Amino acid sequence: MAKFTKRSAAVAAGIAVVVIGGGAAFAANGWTIGGTGTAEANAATITPLTATATVAGNIFPGKTTTISTAITNPNEFKVKLTGSIQPTNAVVEPANNDCLSGLGAQGVFVTNFPGTPVINAGAQGQVVSSNLTVGDLPQACAGKKITISYEFNSVSQA
């Protein structure tokens, strides 16, 4: 058994004072207390994109040409275009029912956005170019001005 000397007793007593004093100092400083809080934010408004497309040159059956689409994104966030352009309506000038009825056929106009382009927040007419393939355009459309309305989709980006 080790010999317990006055010096050992003094060292042990000093350590005990530091340990007990430290504990008392922690208790004297206060308790640890958790808390709760709240936060609130307003979600951004979603405003539809708008676009105007320009086709390079005249169109005829079998032609592949460039279509340049100027897209406006009034939102405060970027959007990524996802997928194809879907025609929804057509107007023919001068009016021609044979031309108009033929424009509704599947595959008359085929195009999509190349890859998945991102349109910047607040963009005013950001241009995206892609290919337009003209399928079986009715002969009754020759010499006519054709205006196509279309839809496209996008998804928000951080």
C-alpha positions as CSV (number, residue, x, y, z in Angstrom):
1,M,0.0,0.0,0.0
2,A,1.3,3.5,-0.8
3,K,2.3,5.8,1.9
4,F,0.0,8.8,2.4
5,T,2.2,11.8,3.3
6,K,1.3,15.3,4.3
7,R,2.4,16.4,0.9
8,S,0.0,13.8,-0.8
9,A,-2.8,15.0,1.5
10,A,-2.2,18.6,0.5
11,V,-2.2,17.8,-3.3
12,A,-5.4,15.7,-2.9
13,A,-7.1,18.5,-0.9
14,G,-6.1,21.0,-3.6
15,I,-7.6,18.9,-6.4
16,A,-10.8,18.4,-4.4
17,V,-11.1,22.2,-3.9
18,V,-10.7,22.8,-7.7
19,V,-13.2,20.1,-8.6
20,I,-15.8,21.2,-6.1
21,G,-15.1,24.8,-6.7
22,G,-15.6,24.3,-10.5
23,G,-18.9,22.6,-9.9
24,A,-20.0,25.4,-7.6
25,A,-18.9,28.0,-10.2
26,F,-20.9,26.2,-12.9
27,A,-23.9,26.1,-10.6
28,A,-23.4,29.8,-9.7
29,N,-23.4,30.8,-13.4
30,G,-27.0,29.5,-14.0
31,W,-28.9,26.6,-15.4
32,T,-28.8,25.4,-19.0
33,I,-32.2,26.2,-20.5
34,G,-33.5,25.3,-24.0
35,G,-35.9,27.4,-26.0
36,T,-38.2,27.4,-29.0
37,G,-39.0,29.9,-31.7
38,T,-41.0,30.5,-34.9
39,A,-40.2,31.7,-38.4
40,E,-42.4,32.7,-41.2
41,A,-41.9,33.5,-44.9
42,N,-44.0,34.2,-47.9
43,A,-43.9,31.8,-50.8
44,A,-43.2,33.3,-54.2
45,T,-46.0,33.9,-56.6
46,I,-46.1,31.7,-59.7
47,T,-46.6,33.6,-62.9
48,P,-46.9,31.8,-66.3
49,L,-44.1,32.2,-68.8
50,T,-44.8,33.8,-72.2
51,A,-43.1,33.1,-75.5
52,T,-43.0,34.2,-79.1
53,A,-41.4,32.0,-81.7
54,T,-40.0,32.9,-85.1
55,V,-39.5,30.3,-87.8
56,A,-36.6,30.8,-90.2
57,G,-37.8,30.9,-93.8
58,N,-41.0,29.5,-95.4
59,I,-42.3,26.1,-94.4
60,F,-43.3,23.2,-96.7
61,P,-43.7,19.4,-96.2
62,G,-40.5,17.7,-95.1
63,K,-38.6,20.9,-94.2
64,T,-36.4,21.1,-91.1
65,T,-35.6,24.6,-90.1
66,T,-34.8,26.6,-87.0
67,I,-37.4,28.0,-84.6
68,S,-36.2,30.7,-82.2
69,T,-38.3,31.1,-79.1
70,A,-38.1,34.3,-77.0
71,I,-39.2,33.4,-73.5
72,T,-40.2,35.9,-70.8
73,N,-40.0,34.6,-67.2
74,P,-41.6,37.2,-64.8
75,N,-40.9,35.0,-61.8
76,E,-38.3,35.7,-59.2
77,F,-36.8,32.2,-59.7
78,K,-35.2,30.4,-62.7
79,V,-37.1,27.8,-64.6
80,K,-36.0,24.8,-66.6
81,L,-37.9,24.0,-69.8
82,T,-39.0,20.4,-69.8
83,G,-40.2,18.7,-73.0
84,S,-41.8,19.6,-76.2
85,I,-43.8,22.4,-77.6
86,Q,-47.5,21.4,-78.0
87,P,-49.6,23.2,-80.6
88,T,-53.0,24.1,-79.2
89,N,-54.6,26.3,-81.9
90,A,-54.0,27.6,-85.4
91,V,-55.2,30.6,-87.4
92,V,-54.8,30.7,-91.2
93,E,-54.8,33.9,-93.2
94,P,-56.6,34.2,-95.5
95,A,-59.0,31.7,-93.9
96,N,-58.9,28.3,-95.5
97,N,-60.8,25.4,-93.8
98,D,-58.9,22.7,-95.7
99,C,-55.6,24.1,-94.5
100,L,-56.9,24.7,-90.9
101,S,-58.3,21.2,-90.5
102,G,-55.1,19.6,-91.8
103,L,-52.9,21.5,-89.2
104,G,-54.5,19.5,-86.4
105,A,-53.1,16.2,-87.6
106,Q,-50.4,14.5,-85.5
107,G,-46.8,15.3,-86.6
108,V,-47.5,18.4,-88.8
109,F,-45.1,20.4,-86.6
110,V,-42.5,18.6,-84.5
111,T,-40.2,20.4,-82.2
112,N,-38.8,20.4,-78.7
113,F,-36.4,22.5,-76.6
114,P,-32.9,21.1,-77.0
115,G,-31.7,19.6,-73.7
116,T,-33.4,21.3,-70.7
117,P,-32.6,25.0,-71.1
118,V,-32.8,27.2,-68.0
119,I,-34.6,30.6,-68.3
120,N,-33.3,33.2,-65.9
121,A,-35.4,34.9,-63.3
122,G,-36.9,38.1,-64.7
123,A,-35.8,37.2,-68.2
124,Q,-37.3,39.4,-70.9
125,G,-37.2,37.5,-74.2
126,Q,-34.4,35.0,-73.5
127,V,-34.0,33.1,-76.8
128,V,-33.9,29.4,-77.1
129,S,-33.3,27.9,-80.6
130,S,-34.3,24.5,-81.7
131,N,-35.2,22.5,-84.8
132,L,-38.7,22.5,-86.3
133,T,-39.6,19.6,-88.6
134,V,-42.6,20.1,-90.8
135,G,-44.6,16.9,-91.6
136,D,-47.5,16.6,-93.9
137,L,-48.5,20.2,-94.3
138,P,-51.7,20.3,-96.4
139,Q,-51.3,21.7,-99.9
140,A,-54.2,24.1,-99.1
141,C,-51.8,25.9,-96.8
142,A,-49.5,27.0,-99.7
143,G,-49.1,30.8,-99.7
144,K,-51.0,31.2,-96.4
145,K,-49.8,32.8,-93.1
146,I,-50.2,30.3,-90.3
147,T,-50.2,31.4,-86.7
148,I,-49.8,28.6,-84.2
149,S,-50.6,28.9,-80.5
150,Y,-48.7,26.4,-78.3
151,E,-48.1,25.3,-74.7
152,F,-44.8,24.3,-73.0
153,N,-43.9,23.2,-69.5
154,S,-41.2,24.2,-67.1
155,V,-40.1,23.5,-63.5
156,S,-38.7,26.0,-61.0
157,Q,-35.0,26.0,-60.2
158,A,-33.2,27.1,-57.1
